[in-house]
């Protein structure tokens, strides 16, 4: 036997010494073959796992391991046996003890297969079950903490003892809009609105004393929105001392706003009930007052609080003999609402009651209609008188809405009381072109109780024009409040039409007189020159030799003067033809596109010579009730002028367009020609024998005829022009100018 001694102690290191340490040590020592079969196990196997050594020898180590750990252990042992690794610390694994319990083992395996004394894999294992269970408990605690802190849908934050935020969950970031970097070390009161700071500080002080507390605050988000929170501060106590504070908060903004909305709506309802002109009270199922407004209390001359919970029939026993008592009993039995009037003789008033059932009893509203009944009687008498008058009569309430009209009004306008009751007179008596501001002013005067009289233009139900002389008189009650208005409606259509005809005739005579003055001046001026030339030449020819050269020249001049005189007379005939023509008799349905096409065709050769073009933007619906010859002449003259006075700087372009709207038809003739300086020529633009271009020859009669013909068929013409920028002639045909035919669609 070999015996070794330690240098310091002199202990004999015999095989028995080593055997005792191995057999009785706290670690489990085993030797496995390369296949994993137990070849040796120390005695500690029974202490740790409960097995006898003989029970394990010859068994496969993998047979005792937890199925979930096998793959990891096999992979690590493979590295030991085939990977060239001499020693490896295996990951902790579970090993089934003899009693069936699973034990966590920590194992170091050493490859000693090539050692002739061992020829196996030596394992040194320790039972680490308590450590692993503690680790697992820690993981579970961390998972619970994570779930409660980081994954909590409510706001969770950790505060240090100074009130600074040390950590917060994602809900805090989402709600406030601040990042974790923004929140780091910020004091929690930085978020709290000023008026909630005392509450927040009070709760913080309590938590520092180890007392949990719940409170309500309001904070500001990064975007400036207010959010209401219900917060709880919980002290974190370790070893008897508060180490930190945990804050849990729930966003109650929606609930708070909903509660505030309910309160607001309740207050509004209360205000509405208090502002009602009707008396209002509620009776519960035991016939006791449960609610009432101020009007109700004032009507009874009682204190509202004193009336609550009092029995109505005991408080006012005389009501038992009234219709009100019968109707209340009826509503309580049938649960159907009723409305009725009753004169309370004891109170000398007539009331209109409205009874409505609800889940807890009956709602009663009433209004004093004593004055209304009296007013209706007065109205009945007034209506009796008004119905006999030949003038139209309208009676309106204080809101200017019609309550009654007499037969004379219906006969004149065609409107019956059933058709217009509840409407305002302006809704059908005023014409569409009545100034809205005038109607507003009239209503203001009526509200003030100021009587007034005015003439108004409108239309009957059948569309006929009607002029009315309207006198409006207010009717006031004893308090001076306007409660009704009486309209006296007199038909003055015939007189107004006569006045309009007289005005039109006067205006026509005035304009005709002006035209005649200009016409007479032009006629005398333009006829005088050629006539004087004719007289002078005739006298001169009598004194000359018939066959001489001067005689021949005189004859030529005589012919020219005669032709000029003929031209003047021809122009005068055209003008007189327009004046004398009966345009109304010559009116027909004129399709503007057709007439325009005819004009363009007749002037096409002039357009080709000028190198110009015409663009049409007309609709097939562009129609006029007018003289076709006049429409043709108007377009012909305007397009001819555009061709004559084209610009030498660009190709001629003429545009003929139309615009139709509710006011009528508007035609435009636009060119890009040489244009005119309107500041110079406007006063003389449409006068006879006025020319404004030194270029092509012209008489100066075209525009004069255009204006006469446009006026004759009820239109107006305007011009806009600038030198070398072209000219625009705009002709407006108003629908009203054509009688009932108007502009046909």
C-alpha positions, 0 to 999 in steps of 0.5 A: 500500500502506498502512503503519502503524508502532507507536509504541514499536518502529517495526515496520511493520504491513504486510499481509505482517506480519499474513499471516505471523502468521496463517499461522505462528501456533499457532492455527488460523484459518478463515473459514466461510460462514454455511452452514459451508463453509470459505472460508479456513484458515491454514497452521497447519492442516497443522501441527495436522491435517495438511491442506493449505489447499486440501484444506479449502476448499469443504468442510463443517466438519461433515463433519470433526467427531465424530458425538457432538459435532455436535448441540452444535456446531450448537446453539452455531453457531445461536446465533451466526448467528441468535441475535444473539450476536457471539462464542461459545466452543464446547464442546471437540469432536473433529475428524478429522485427515488421518491419521484421528486425532481431535483435541480442539479448543477454538474461539472463533467470531466472527460477521463476516458483516456485515463487508464485508472478511470476510463470514464466521464467523471461528474461532480454534481450538487443539489441546487433545487432551492437556488433554482426555486428561488431563481424561479420565484424571482423570475415570477415576481419580476414577471408579475411586477412587469405585468403590474408596472410596465404592462398595466393599462393604467398609469404607473410611476415610481417616485423617489422621496423627493417626488421625482419620477424615477420610472414610469410605464408606457401608459404614462408616456402615451397619455402625457405625450412626454418621452422617458427622457423628458420624464426622467427626474421631473417632479410629479407636480410639474404635470399637475394644474395649479389648483390641484397642487394642494391636494397632490402635496397633501397626498404625497406627505401622507404617503411619506408617512407610510399611509396609502391614499387616493385622490383626484387631480388634473394634469396637462399633457405635452399638447396642452390638453387637460386630463383628469386622473384618479391617483393612488400613492402607495409607500414602498416599505423596506426594513421598516422605512419608506424607500420610494412611492409607487403611484397608480393612476387611472385616466378618468377624463371621459367619466369626468367629462360625462359627469360634468356633461350630465351636471351641465345638462341637468342644470340646463334642464333646471334652467329651462324649467325655471325659464318656462312661462308655464307653471310646472310641477310633478306629483309622485304616485302618492299624489305628493309634490316632488318638483315645481318651478318658480312660476308654479310657486308664484302662482300659488304664492307659496314657498317651493320648499315648503310645498315639497312632499305635501299631499295635493288633495289634503293641501287643497281639498277644494280641488276634489270637485274640479275637472283637474282632479278627474283628469289626474285620476284618469291619467293615473289609470290610463297612463295617457296624456291629456290637455284641457282647459278649466276655469277655476272659479275660486281663483278667478282664472282660466287655466290650460292644463297638460298632464303627462304620465311618467314612471314615478307619477304625473307631470303637470304644466299649466298656463293662465289663459284668462287674458287669451280667452278675453282677447279671443272674444275681442278678436271674435268681435273684431273679426265680425266687423272686419269680415264686413269691410271691402278692404282686405284685413289681416290679423297677426300675433305678436310674432307677426304670424297670421291668425285671421284674414277676411273674405275681402283679402281672399277675394283680392289675393286668392289666398285662403286663411287655411293656406297662409295661417301661421305664415308672415305676410311678407312671405307671400305679399312681398315681391322677390325683388323687395329689399330684405333690409326693408322687411327687417326694418318693418319687423323692427318697427312692428316690434316697437309697436309703431304704426305704419303705412306703406305701398307695396308691390307683390303678386297674387296667388295666380301670379298677377301683379298687385299693388297694395296700400297697407296700413299696420296698426299694433294692438297692445294689452293692459301692460302696453305689450304688443300682442297683435297687429291689424293690416288693412290691405287696399288694392291700388294696382290700377292706380299704380299701373296708371302712374307707371304708364304716365311715368313711362310716357313722360320718360319716353317723351323726354327721351324722344324730345332729346332724340328729336332735338339731336335729329333735327340738328343733324338733319339741318346740318347734313342736309344744308351742305348738299342743298347749298352745293346744289343751289350754288352749282345750278346757278354757276352752270347757267353762266357757263358754256355748255361744252366747256371744261368748267361746265363738265366739272360743274356737272360732276360736282353737281352729281356728287352733291346730289348723291350726298343728298341721296345718302343723307335722305336714305340714312334718315329713312332708315332712322325714321323706319326704326322710329315708326316701326311697330316692334311689338307687332313684329316680335317673334321667337328668334333663335340667336344662333341661327341669326348669327350664322346668317350674319357670318355667312353674309360677311364671310367674304369680308372676313376672308379679305381681312384674314380674320375668324369668328368664334361662336359660343352660343347655346341652342337655348338662346332665344329672344321674343323680338324683331328678327330683322333688328337682331340681324341688323344689330349683329351685322353692324357690330361684326362689320365694325369689328372687321372694318377697324381691325388692328394691323398688328395681329390677325383679327379674332371676333368672339360672339358669346352668350350668358343665360341666367335668371335675369335674362340673356347677355350677348357679347361681341368681342374683338382684338381690333384697334379699339378706342379711347373711351375717355375721349369718345364715350359722350359721342359714341352712339350719336349720329354721324360720329366717327372715331377712326381715320381709317376705313370709310364710314358714315357714323350711322351704324352704332346709332342704329344699333342702340336704337334697335337694341332699345326698341326690343327692350335691351341695353348696350354697353361698350368697353374698349382700349386702344390696341386692346380691342372692343367689347359690346355687351347687350343685356336683354332682361326677361322682364322686358318681354312680357309673359313670354320672356326668354324662352327655354 
